[in-house]
Amino acid sequence: MNDSSNICLSCGLCCDGTLIGFVQLESEEIPALREIMDIEDVNGKGFFLHPCNKYCDGCTIYSQRPKQCASFKCGLLKSVEQKELDFDLAVETIKVVKQKKSVIEKKLAILQLELQSQSFYFKMVELKKLLQKYETESALTQKQLELKSELELLDNLLESKFDLTLS
């Protein structure tokens, strides 16, 4: 079980909405995918938002997944494939990201901030804007500062290990 594809199958950070907010679909794949999952359609362009409803402790449509999903490779996967990063260190990195995500979600619940998105990715985009607004309007509370710090740590981790940022 030490090959790079198993990192993706066990990770799921792109599917659960941590790394990516949505998947754009090619027009020719929409009819087949519409039969197995919920697709949004805007002016003939199909997409679906994350978290993917076909992800549950692993991709349940892996052999039928969209082209963009099949071709996506985060920086962590590329590092493992290029033998720049050991498989076990990659798994540990994934574990750390999941822990950071959990800490942020708990802090969000405590602060009872109302964010519109279901996707962790888009919640973090919203949260960054909200914290910037609070920062310019008034001083942030200690709990908001802690949340901001956790968000910055996660962002740095995603940028350095996955080559992605929460915009």
Phi, psi and chi 1 to 4 in degrees:
 res  aa     phi    psi   chi1   chi2   chi3   chi4
   1 MET       -   20.3 -170.3  163.3  170.3      -
   2 ASN   -99.2   38.6  -98.7    5.9      -      -
   3 ASP  -111.5  161.7   67.3   70.3      -      -
   4 SER   -62.3  -31.4   59.6      -      -      -
   5 SER   -65.8  -29.4   66.9      -      -      -
   6 ASN   -69.6  -23.5  -74.5  -35.6      -      -
   7 ILE   -62.6  -46.1  -74.0  178.0      -      -
   8 CYS   -63.0  -46.7  -67.9      -      -      -
   9 LEU   -64.0  -33.3  -69.0  172.7      -      -
  10 SER   -91.9  -18.0   62.7      -      -      -
  11 CYS   -80.4  -71.5  174.2      -      -      -
  12 GLY    74.4    8.6      -      -      -      -
  13 LEU   -66.5  -24.4  -68.8  172.5      -      -
  14 CYS   -78.8  -37.2   54.0      -      -      -
  15 CYS   -75.2  -32.0  -57.3      -      -      -
  16 ASP   -85.3    2.3   75.2    0.2      -      -
  17 GLY    90.0   12.6      -      -      -      -
  18 THR   -81.1  -47.5  -58.5      -      -      -
  19 LEU   -92.7  -29.9  -58.0  179.6      -      -
  20 ILE  -134.7  142.1  -59.5  170.2      -      -
  21 GLY   -93.3  -26.5      -      -      -      -
  22 PHE  -159.4  166.0   70.6   97.5      -      -
  23 VAL  -124.0  123.5  171.8      -      -      -
  24 GLN   -83.0  136.5 -175.5   71.5   47.1      -
  25 LEU  -107.2  148.7  -57.6  170.6      -      -
  26 GLU   -81.9  144.6  -66.3 -174.8   17.3      -
  27 SER   -57.2  -36.0   56.4      -      -      -
  28 GLU   -71.3  -19.5   69.5  -88.7    4.7      -
  29 GLU   -93.5  -10.3   65.3 -175.6  -26.7      -
  30 ILE   -60.3  -48.7  -66.1  173.1      -      -
  31 PRO   -57.2  -44.7  -25.6   34.8      -      -
  32 ALA   -68.5  -40.4      -      -      -      -
  33 LEU   -70.5  -31.9  -72.9  169.8      -      -
  34 ARG   -60.5  -28.2 -173.4  164.6  -81.3  146.6
  35 GLU   -73.5  -21.8  -68.1 -177.8   25.3      -
  36 ILE  -115.1   -9.1   58.2  173.6      -      -
  37 MET  -156.0  166.4   63.4 -171.3  -53.4      -
  38 ASP   -79.1  125.8  -64.1  -31.0      -      -
  39 ILE  -119.2  133.8  -55.9  -69.7      -      -
  40 GLU   -87.0  144.6  -58.2  -72.3  -29.3      -
  41 ASP  -133.6  117.5 -167.8  -12.4      -      -
  42 VAL  -126.3  111.8  176.5      -      -      -
  43 ASN    54.1   42.7  -61.2  -34.1      -      -
  44 GLY    80.1    0.3      -      -      -      -
  45 LYS  -103.3  125.8  -57.6 -143.9 -177.3 -127.7
  46 GLY  -100.2  148.8      -      -      -      -
  47 PHE  -161.0  167.0   66.3   94.4      -      -
  48 PHE  -138.5  148.6   62.0   91.7      -      -
  49 LEU   -88.4  152.6  -62.3  172.1      -      -
  50 HIS   -96.0  150.8  -80.9  135.0      -      -
  51 PRO   -70.8  142.3   23.1  -28.3      -      -
  52 CYS   -68.4  131.6  176.9      -      -      -
  53 ASN   -75.1   -1.1   62.2    6.8      -      -
  54 LYS  -103.8   10.4  -66.4  -61.6  179.0 -179.6
  55 TYR  -107.4  119.8 -178.4   78.8      -      -
  56 CYS  -147.8   93.2 -178.6      -      -      -
  57 ASP    53.6   33.3  -65.5  -34.3      -      -
  58 GLY   140.6  158.5      -      -      -      -
  59 CYS   -77.0  123.9 -179.4      -      -      -
  60 THR   -88.4   -4.3   59.6      -      -      -
  61 ILE  -126.5   30.9   59.9  165.3      -      -
  62 TYR   -50.5  -44.2 -166.3   75.9      -      -
  63 SER   -74.5  -15.3   63.5      -      -      -
  64 GLN  -116.1   11.7  -60.2  167.8  -68.2      -
  65 ARG   -63.4  155.7   69.4 -166.1 -174.9  -80.7
  66 PRO   -59.4  155.8  -24.3   34.4      -      -
  67 LYS   -58.5  -41.4  -70.2  178.0 -175.7  177.6
  68 GLN   -63.3  -36.7 -172.2  176.1  -10.6      -
  69 CYS   -66.2  -43.8  -63.9      -      -      -
  70 ALA   -66.0  -32.4      -      -      -      -
  71 SER   -92.1  -13.9   65.9      -      -      -
  72 PHE   -67.9  131.5  177.4   75.5      -      -
  73 LYS  -136.0  116.0  -70.0 -174.0  178.2 -172.1
  74 CYS   -75.4  167.8   69.6      -      -      -
  75 GLY   -60.3  -33.3      -      -      -      -
  76 LEU   -64.8  -46.9 -169.5   73.9      -      -
  77 LEU   -61.9  -45.1  175.8   59.8      -      -
  78 LYS   -59.1  -40.8  -69.9  175.8 -172.9  174.7
  79 SER   -63.2  -38.4  -66.0      -      -      -
  80 VAL   -69.6  -45.5  170.4      -      -      -
  81 GLU   -61.4  -35.6  -71.8  178.9  -21.0      -
  82 GLN   -87.2    7.5  -63.9  167.6   -0.4      -
  83 LYS    60.7   26.6  -51.9  -91.2 -170.5 -104.9
  84 GLU   -87.2  -19.0  -61.8  168.7  -10.6      -
  85 LEU  -136.4  133.6 -177.0   64.1      -      -
  86 ASP   -69.9  143.5  176.4   69.1      -      -
  87 PHE   -53.5  -46.8  178.4   86.0      -      -
  88 ASP   -64.7  -35.7  -67.2  -27.9      -      -
  89 LEU   -68.8  -35.5  -71.9  174.0      -      -
  90 ALA   -64.1  -44.5      -      -      -      -
  91 VAL   -61.7  -39.9  170.4      -      -      -
  92 GLU   -64.5  -39.6 -175.8   59.2   31.7      -
  93 THR   -61.4  -43.7  -59.7      -      -      -
  94 ILE   -59.9  -43.2  -67.3  163.5      -      -
  95 LYS   -61.3  -42.5 -177.7  178.4  172.2 -174.8
  96 VAL   -63.8  -42.9  169.6      -      -      -
  97 VAL   -62.1  -43.8  169.0      -      -      -
  98 LYS   -63.2  -36.5  -72.0 -179.8  177.7 -177.6
  99 GLN   -66.7  -43.5  -71.4  169.4  -19.3      -
 100 LYS   -61.2  -43.0  -70.6  -87.8  176.7 -132.9
 101 LYS   -59.7  -44.1  177.7 -177.6  175.9 -176.3
 102 SER   -63.0  -42.0  177.6      -      -      -
 103 VAL   -61.8  -44.8  166.3      -      -      -
 104 ILE   -63.4  -44.2  -71.1  170.1      -      -
 105 GLU   -61.9  -38.8  -72.4  173.7  -32.7      -
 106 LYS   -66.5  -42.4  -72.9  175.9 -175.9  170.1
 107 LYS   -65.4  -37.6  -70.9 -176.6 -178.0  -60.9
 108 LEU   -61.2  -42.6  -85.9  173.1      -      -
 109 ALA   -64.3  -40.7      -      -      -      -
 110 ILE   -64.7  -43.1  -70.3  168.9      -      -
 111 LEU   -75.3  -14.6  -72.0  169.9      -      -
 112 GLN    52.4   44.3  -62.7  179.2  -21.2      -
 113 LEU   -79.7  133.5  -63.7  173.5      -      -
 114 GLU   -93.1  107.5  -69.0 -170.9   31.2      -
 115 LEU  -109.4  144.2  -58.2  174.2      -      -
 116 GLN   -79.4  -33.5  -58.6  -57.5  -50.5      -
 117 SER   -79.7  151.2 -177.7      -      -      -
 118 GLN   -88.9  -24.1  -62.4  -59.1  -51.8      -
 119 SER   -80.0  131.5  168.2      -      -      -
 120 PHE   -57.3  -41.8 -177.7   80.0      -      -
 121 TYR   -55.3  -53.2  178.1   89.6      -      -
 122 PHE   -72.0  -29.4  -73.2  123.6      -      -
 123 LYS   -61.4  -40.5  -81.1 -177.9 -174.9  176.3
 124 MET   -69.3  -35.2  -64.2  -52.6   96.0      -
 125 VAL   -63.2  -46.8  171.4      -      -      -
 126 GLU   -59.7  -45.0  -86.6 -175.4   82.0      -
 127 LEU   -62.5  -42.0 -178.5   58.1      -      -
 128 LYS   -59.3  -44.9  -79.5 -178.1  174.7 -177.2
 129 LYS   -64.2  -41.7  -71.4  177.6 -177.1  175.2
 130 LEU   -64.0  -45.0 -172.5   61.3      -      -
 131 LEU   -66.8  -35.7  -69.2  173.3      -      -
 132 GLN   -64.0  -39.5  -75.6  174.8  -15.0      -
 133 LYS   -63.5  -46.9  178.4 -177.6  166.5 -169.6
 134 TYR   -61.3  -39.0  -73.3  165.6      -      -
 135 GLU   -64.3  -37.7 -155.7  167.6   41.4      -
 136 THR   -81.6  -29.4   57.7      -      -      -
 137 GLU   -82.0  -37.1  -70.8  179.6   -0.6      -
 138 SER  -164.3  178.1   61.7      -      -      -
 139 ALA   -71.7  143.4      -      -      -      -
 140 LEU   -76.9  145.5  -65.9  172.3      -      -
 141 THR   -71.2  166.6   67.3      -      -      -
 142 GLN   -59.7  -42.2 -176.9   60.6   36.4      -
 143 LYS   -66.4  -36.9  -69.8 -165.0 -176.8  -58.2
 144 GLN   -68.0  -37.7  -70.9  170.2  -29.4      -
 145 LEU   -63.8  -40.9  -74.7  169.6      -      -
 146 GLU   -63.5  -43.0  -69.5  169.5    9.9      -
 147 LEU   -62.8  -44.2  178.6   59.1      -      -
 148 LYS   -60.2  -41.7 -177.3  178.4 -179.3 -153.1
 149 SER   -63.1  -44.3  175.1      -      -      -
 150 GLU   -62.8  -40.3  -70.6  -65.2  -22.5      -
 151 LEU   -63.6  -41.8 -175.1   57.6      -      -
 152 GLU   -65.0  -40.4  -71.9  168.9   -5.6      -
 153 LEU   -62.4  -43.4  -71.5  170.8      -      -
 154 LEU   -64.4  -44.7  177.1   61.0      -      -
 155 ASP   -58.8  -44.8 -140.4    4.6      -      -
 156 ASN   -62.5  -40.3  -70.1  -23.9      -      -
 157 LEU   -65.4  -44.2 -173.8   58.4      -      -
 158 LEU   -65.1  -38.0  -65.5  178.4      -      -
 159 GLU   -70.6  -44.0 -172.9  172.7  -18.0      -
 160 SER   -77.0  -33.4   67.4      -      -      -
 161 LYS  -103.6  -29.3  -60.4  -64.4 -175.6 -177.2
 162 PHE  -111.4   -4.1  -67.2   81.1      -      -
 163 ASP    58.3   36.6  -66.6  -26.8      -      -
 164 LEU  -134.8  154.4  -60.8  165.8      -      -
 165 THR  -132.4  152.8   57.5      -      -      -
 166 LEU   -83.4  101.9  -63.0  168.9      -      -
 167 SER   -57.8      -  -62.7      -      -      -
